[in-house]
Amino acid sequence: MNYPFANYGVIHQCKDIPVAFPPDQHQHGQPGIEYVMNPLPVFENPNYIGTGKLKDKVAIITGGDSGIGRAVAIAFAKEGADLVIVYLNEHRDAQDTERRIRQLGRSCLLLPVDVRSPGFASYIVERTLQTYGKIDILINNAAVQFVRESLLDISEEQLRNIFEVNILSFILLTKAVLPHLRPGSSIINTASVNAYIGHDKLMDYSSTKGAIVSFSRALARNLASQSIRVNTVAPGPVWTPLIPATMPPEMVATFGRGVPLGRAAQPYELAPAYVLLASNDGSYITGQTIHVNGGQMVTD
């Protein structure tokens, strides 16, 4: 198979979007490193011009160092927001994201935090308030996944790990942030198309993503009277570090080919959905899921 694509971190025209991925690029450990991927994910569209939709807002993004989180952070910065980037230990990726945010004229606080650790949520909130004095937007986006052929291959340790990262951290951080939100604030949780269609080799991951959808719907109803909106974005296949960090070569080589659009999404293609839900453009949207999945049919 021929891989004629250069490494692009920024899209310049349609032909820059990769549609094939070299299979032999497995990474050890999650959630993975972006700067070693081939091709690099396309995290920014230079044709996206901000219009101040999030001017002087403060947004916390977990998993914000790379992948979808990085793309959202950059789009938010273009719209005038200041960022808190929560990540595990991918320091170079996080610093690259911070550098771009600062180039765009906004400030950025990097917080290397394990969202499975006791007290992580109160620490994030405390540091954010010390730095910015407020919180306007919360993006729960951190995730892990493990490819397994059978339910019998999923250990109890793995099960507890994936639920702690993918859903428990969302609930705990939201709980810690909630007392500091005001009318007009927005909470956005990253789910997955697999919450709706399932994935036969990602059974526990699919379960956590379904839990995110249900949590978001219930919380949206609970907070509606306070004018705090809660929504989810459910991506389809997206070229992020999680893919080479978790999938075998044969899955990487064909990643995204099965959707109607015939390719995986690039992270920048997800970012506008988060901008919509975070801004006043989405003022009448709550308890909903935006499906950015390349045309896969889902039912709510």
GIBELHU-V843983 format. One record per pair of residues at least 6 apart in sequence whose C-alpha atoms are under 6 Angstrom apart, sorted by the first residue. I is the first residue (numbers start at 1). J is the second residue. Records with the same first field share a line. If there is no record, write none. Layout:
# GIBELHU-V843983
I=J / J
This chain:
# GIBELHU-V843983
7=39 / 40
8=40 / 42
9=40 / 41 / 42 / 43
10=42 / 43 / 44 / 45
11=42 / 45
19=263
21=253
22=253
23=249 / 252 / 253
24=249
26=244 / 245
27=244 / 245
30=245
31=242
32=241 / 242 / 245
33=241
34=241
42=266
43=71 / 267 / 268
44=268
50=78 / 79
51=79
52=79 / 80
53=79 / 279
54=79 / 80 / 81
55=80 / 81
56=80 / 81
57=81 / 136
58=81 / 82 / 83 / 135 / 136
59=83 / 136 / 137 / 138
60=84 / 138 / 139
61=85 / 139
62=86 / 140 / 141 / 142
63=69 / 86 / 87 / 141 / 142
64=70 / 85 / 86
65=93 / 94 / 97
67=240 / 267
68=267
71=267 / 268 / 271
72=271
74=101
77=101 / 106
82=106 / 107
83=108
84=108 / 109
85=110
86=111 / 112
87=112 / 113
88=112 / 113 / 114
89=112
98=108
115=169
116=164
121=173 / 176
122=176
136=185
137=185 / 186 / 187
138=187
139=188 / 189
140=170 / 189
141=190
143=165 / 166
145=205
147=201 / 202
148=201
149=201
167=208
183=226 / 227 / 228
184=227 / 228
185=228
186=228 / 229 / 230 / 278
187=230
188=230 / 231 / 232
189=232
190=232 / 233
191=209 / 233 / 234
192=209 / 234 / 235
193=234 / 235 / 236
194=206
195=206 / 209 / 210
198=206
216=230
217=287
220=230 / 287
229=286
230=286 / 287
231=286 / 287 / 288 / 289
232=289
233=289 / 290
234=291
235=292 / 293
236=293
237=256 / 264
238=264 / 265 / 266
239=266
256=263 / 264
257=263
259=294
260=295
261=294
276=282
